[in-house]
Amino acid sequence: MQLTLATSYDASPEEVFAMITDITFQEQVFERLRVPSYDVVVGDAGEDLAVRFHWQTQPADVPVVARRFVGNTLELAQVKVWHRPDVDGAREADVDGEVTGVPVKVTGTTRIVPAGRGTTQAFDLHVTASVPMVGKGIEQVVADAVRVRLEKKFEVARAWLSGSL
């Protein structure tokens, strides 16, 4: 299942990159989602920079019919490996994630690119579940959880960049 999202910020690519690789910013996103538990680690990955997330969704985020297969909550782990910037400040990251205990993968890319006086951040992700008969339904549950987190991140980012956080 494809998941594509994008947003624009009134900030330079350098400012957006500094924000999205800031642990405090990422913690604000998870706090606003009211997730039961989360962990964020930012560190070097050779010449690249890795941002690692691990979080658990709220029970209300998992439909009752899916709980038989995934449990009452989803536990997601994700790594974004950000590569060096282009001359114009644009960057791309490889995204690799999984759901703990369930054969579900989230892969793809995210990009931050200059757009006029601001920056656009785009996600192109693919959610794949290797569960016979119910895989598409589980993919939808995971895609929804990832979408909710990204939309909340966009909201928190605008507040962060405007200085209201």
C-alpha positions as CSV (number, residue, x, y, z in Angstrom):
1,M,0.0,0.0,0.0
2,Q,1.4,3.4,-1.0
3,L,1.4,6.3,1.4
4,T,2.3,9.7,0.0
5,L,2.2,12.9,2.0
6,A,3.7,16.3,1.6
7,T,3.7,19.7,3.3
8,S,5.3,23.0,3.0
9,Y,7.1,25.1,5.6
10,D,8.0,28.8,5.8
11,A,11.7,27.9,6.5
12,S,14.9,27.0,4.7
13,P,15.8,23.4,4.1
14,E,18.6,23.8,6.7
15,E,16.1,25.0,9.3
16,V,13.7,22.2,8.5
17,F,16.5,19.6,8.7
18,A,17.7,21.0,12.0
19,M,14.1,20.7,13.4
20,I,13.4,17.2,12.2
21,T,16.6,15.9,13.6
22,D,16.1,17.6,16.9
23,I,15.2,15.1,19.7
24,T,13.1,17.7,21.5
25,F,11.1,18.3,18.4
26,Q,10.4,14.6,17.9
27,E,9.4,14.2,21.5
28,Q,6.9,17.1,21.1
29,V,5.3,15.2,18.3
30,F,4.9,12.0,20.3
31,E,3.7,13.9,23.4
32,R,1.0,15.6,21.2
33,L,0.0,12.1,19.9
34,R,-0.3,11.0,23.5
35,V,1.3,7.7,22.8
36,P,1.8,5.3,25.7
37,S,5.6,5.0,25.1
38,Y,8.2,6.2,22.6
39,D,11.9,6.5,22.2
40,V,13.9,8.8,19.8
41,V,17.6,8.5,19.1
42,V,19.6,10.7,16.7
43,G,23.2,9.7,15.7
44,D,25.8,9.4,13.0
45,A,25.5,6.6,10.4
46,G,28.9,7.0,8.7
47,E,28.6,10.2,6.6
48,D,24.8,10.2,7.1
49,L,22.6,11.0,10.1
50,A,20.1,8.4,11.4
51,V,16.9,9.3,13.3
52,R,15.5,6.2,15.1
53,F,11.9,6.1,16.4
54,H,10.2,3.4,18.4
55,W,6.6,4.1,19.5
56,Q,3.4,2.4,20.6
57,T,0.0,3.5,19.3
58,Q,-3.1,4.0,21.5
59,P,-5.5,1.1,21.7
60,A,-8.1,3.2,20.1
61,D,-5.9,3.5,17.0
62,V,-6.2,-0.3,16.3
63,P,-9.6,-1.4,15.0
64,V,-11.2,-4.2,17.0
65,V,-11.2,-6.6,13.9
66,A,-7.4,-6.1,13.5
67,R,-6.5,-6.8,17.1
68,R,-6.7,-10.6,16.6
69,F,-3.7,-10.2,14.3
70,V,-1.7,-7.3,15.6
71,G,-2.7,-7.0,19.3
72,N,-4.4,-4.1,21.1
73,T,-1.7,-1.6,20.0
74,L,0.9,-1.4,17.3
75,E,4.6,-1.1,18.3
76,L,6.4,0.6,15.4
77,A,10.1,1.0,14.9
78,Q,11.5,3.2,12.1
79,V,14.8,4.5,11.0
80,K,15.4,7.5,8.7
81,V,18.9,7.8,7.3
82,W,19.5,11.3,6.0
83,H,22.1,11.8,3.4
84,R,24.3,14.7,2.8
85,P,22.7,17.9,1.4
86,D,22.7,18.9,-2.3
87,V,24.1,22.3,-3.2
88,D,20.7,23.9,-2.7
89,G,20.2,22.3,0.7
90,A,17.8,19.6,-0.5
91,R,18.2,16.3,1.3
92,E,16.8,12.8,1.0
93,A,16.4,10.0,3.6
94,D,15.8,6.3,3.3
95,V,13.0,5.1,5.5
96,D,12.9,1.6,6.9
97,G,10.4,0.5,9.5
98,E,8.6,-2.5,10.9
99,V,5.8,-3.4,13.3
100,T,7.1,-5.5,16.3
101,G,5.8,-9.0,16.3
102,V,3.9,-8.7,13.0
103,P,5.3,-9.2,9.5
104,V,4.8,-5.6,8.3
105,K,7.4,-3.4,6.7
106,V,7.4,0.3,6.0
107,T,10.0,1.4,3.4
108,G,10.5,4.4,1.2
109,T,12.0,7.9,1.1
110,T,11.4,11.3,2.5
111,R,12.8,14.5,1.0
112,I,13.2,18.1,2.0
113,V,13.6,20.5,-1.0
114,P,13.6,24.2,-1.4
115,A,10.3,25.6,-2.8
116,G,10.3,29.3,-3.4
117,R,11.0,31.0,-0.1
118,G,10.2,27.9,1.9
119,T,10.7,24.1,1.9
120,T,8.6,21.2,1.0
121,Q,8.9,17.9,2.8
122,A,7.5,14.9,1.0
123,F,7.1,11.2,2.0
124,D,6.8,8.4,-0.4
125,L,6.3,5.2,1.6
126,H,5.2,1.6,1.0
127,V,3.5,-0.5,3.6
128,T,3.7,-4.3,3.1
129,A,2.1,-7.0,5.3
130,S,3.0,-10.6,4.7
131,V,-0.1,-12.0,6.3
132,P,-2.3,-14.3,4.2
133,M,-5.9,-13.2,3.7
134,V,-5.8,-10.1,6.0
135,G,-2.6,-8.5,4.8
136,K,-4.3,-5.6,3.0
137,G,-6.4,-4.8,6.1
138,I,-3.3,-4.8,8.3
139,E,-1.5,-2.6,5.8
140,Q,-4.3,-0.1,6.1
141,V,-4.1,-0.1,9.9
142,V,-0.3,0.5,9.8
143,A,-0.6,3.1,7.1
144,D,-3.2,5.0,9.1
145,A,-1.0,5.0,12.2
146,V,2.0,6.3,10.2
147,R,-0.2,8.9,8.4
148,V,-1.6,10.2,11.8
149,R,2.0,10.5,13.1
150,L,3.1,12.4,10.0
151,E,0.1,14.8,10.0
152,K,0.7,15.5,13.7
153,K,4.4,16.1,12.9
154,F,3.5,18.6,10.2
155,E,1.2,20.4,12.7
156,V,3.9,20.5,15.4
157,A,6.5,21.6,12.9
158,R,4.6,24.7,11.9
159,A,4.2,25.7,15.5
160,W,7.9,25.0,16.2
161,L,9.1,27.0,13.2
162,S,6.8,29.9,14.0
163,G,8.3,30.0,17.6
164,S,5.0,29.2,19.3
165,L,6.4,26.0,20.9
